[in-house]
Amino acid sequence: MRTNNENQEFTMTAKTFHGLEEVLAFELKKIGAKNINKAKRAVYFEGDKSILYKSNLCLRTALRILKPISSFTAKSEHELYKKVKKIVWQKFIDLNDTFIVDTTISQSNFFNHSKYVSQKTKDAIVDQFRDKFGRRPSINRVNPKIRVNIHVRQSEITLSMDSSGDSLHKRGYRMHKVEAPINEVLAAGIILLSNWDKDDILKDPMCGSGTILIEAGMIAKNQAPNINRKNFSFQFWKDYDEQLFKKIKQELLNNETQLTRKIEGRDYHFASISATRTNLRQVNLLENVELKRFNFFDQKKNNPKRHIIFNPPYGERLEIKDPDFYSNLGVVLKDYYSKSVVWIITSDIEKVKLIGLKPSKKIQLFNGPLECNLLKYELYD
Ligand SMILES: C[S@@+](CC[C@H](N)C(=O)[O-])C[C@H]1O[C@@H](n2cnc3c(N)ncnc32)[C@H](O)[C@@H]1O
């Protein structure tokens, strides 16, 4: 079924990690979104259906795109149930669909348990279907077609349709992982925050499964990060416009460019190099990355200018458990990368100071629940 007005504009919310709101707002501007407003771990914007589809396909720093359908106040589970039941759910969910309700409580004196809010909301939806049709859509926790999102802030409730389904960080290329891979959205966010000039060669000297290399390659080739994703939730919506979606995908493919300079990836583990190779192949970037097994501490000569981004091993593992890891890292950077700009993301906020270099920038970010610092070091001869 199509809506009458294809170009109708509506409000959307792009969710992201703390610290990436600014880059996400910039990305939204680039795809033509309007009335962009930054919030905490989210950016609000307006656009039509084509913006909804583009935001899912193209945004590198968004985790999911929500389309609000109703907001109201509720101070008890009973009130929540009654108000959810008033919404005409058959406009959004089909009897034969499977669905799930996700809840986020950002702060509330009225609701404490997100699971219970999800349960009450689900009950209201299925009870409405049962009352009207004698049947109800079923719940699928693993692979639901439709995701309803409920956000609670004090007594303010916002119900949205989640257009993405699986989180947008699941790009589908990470077939092989090594320990502690960085989240894809965070990796892309760091590259964008680092203002990488594509004329400079980007290097990840501890590349693990290659996430930073792959996100950088896709940025340089103007390749939409989710162009190869099998499905998004909006494809199960009643107003899904397949032709429009195909047209947008084709336009994005036509806009891809070639990479002029090879990106560089290094790691001293054979398994990491092999995982990176497999993952690069998934996104057609194998040709664009020069991969070598190399121990960062085995440098023998000065390196040419590079734009370096990496997340060294951290915490318990510190590979290593080598107390001199960070001080040695600082020495190698000083002695062998004197022309480069180096960005390091780490949750070892205290230990990283042992590098002994003064960061020219420090940005607080989160890798999931883990607080991290993104540090910039500008090295000179
Ligand atoms: C936290 S992981 C990097 C994860 C990576 N960003 C990803 O997304 O998969 C750290 C990596 O540093 C590598 N590493 C540790 N010490 C190294 C060294 N001296 N030289 C090169 N690589 C090293 C490890 O093998 C590991 O793959």
The ligand as a MOL file (V3000), in Angstrom:
LIG
                    3D

  0  0  0     0  0            999 V3000
M  V30 BEGIN CTAB
M  V30 COUNTS 27 29 0 0 0
M  V30 BEGIN ATOM
M  V30 1 C 41.7630 -3.5650 20.4160 0
M  V30 2 S 42.4390 -4.4750 19.0880 0 CHG=1
M  V30 3 C 42.0340 -3.5100 17.6770 0
M  V30 4 C 40.6620 -3.7670 17.2160 0
M  V30 5 C 40.3570 -3.2440 15.8640 0
M  V30 6 N 40.2650 -1.7990 15.8250 0
M  V30 7 C 39.0820 -3.8780 15.3260 0
M  V30 8 O 38.1260 -3.1710 15.1140 0
M  V30 9 O 39.0360 -5.0820 15.2110 0 CHG=-1
M  V30 10 C 44.1440 -4.2220 19.2460 0
M  V30 11 C 44.9770 -4.9010 18.2090 0
M  V30 12 O 46.3230 -4.5150 18.4120 0
M  V30 13 C 47.1590 -5.5570 17.9740 0
M  V30 14 N 48.4910 -5.3450 18.5580 0
M  V30 15 C 48.8460 -5.3510 19.8640 0
M  V30 16 N 50.1570 -5.0940 20.0120 0
M  V30 17 C 50.6520 -4.9100 18.7560 0
M  V30 18 C 51.9350 -4.6010 18.2340 0
M  V30 19 N 52.9900 -4.4590 19.0370 0
M  V30 20 N 52.0870 -4.4420 16.8920 0
M  V30 21 C 51.0270 -4.6080 16.0650 0
M  V30 22 N 49.7940 -4.9150 16.4970 0
M  V30 23 C 49.5890 -5.0610 17.8200 0
M  V30 24 C 46.4370 -6.7900 18.4800 0
M  V30 25 O 46.8460 -7.9430 17.7480 0
M  V30 26 C 44.9630 -6.4180 18.2630 0
M  V30 27 O 44.5190 -6.9110 17.0240 0
M  V30 END ATOM
M  V30 BEGIN BOND
M  V30 1 1 1 2
M  V30 2 1 2 3
M  V30 3 1 2 10
M  V30 4 1 3 4
M  V30 5 1 4 5
M  V30 6 1 5 6
M  V30 7 1 5 7
M  V30 8 2 7 8
M  V30 9 1 7 9
M  V30 10 1 10 11
M  V30 11 1 11 12
M  V30 12 1 11 26
M  V30 13 1 12 13
M  V30 14 1 13 14
M  V30 15 1 13 24
M  V30 16 1 14 15
M  V30 17 1 14 23
M  V30 18 2 15 16
M  V30 19 1 16 17
M  V30 20 1 17 18
M  V30 21 2 17 23
M  V30 22 1 18 19
M  V30 23 2 18 20
M  V30 24 1 20 21
M  V30 25 2 21 22
M  V30 26 1 22 23
M  V30 27 1 24 25
M  V30 28 1 24 26
M  V30 29 1 26 27
M  V30 END BOND
M  V30 END CTAB
M  END
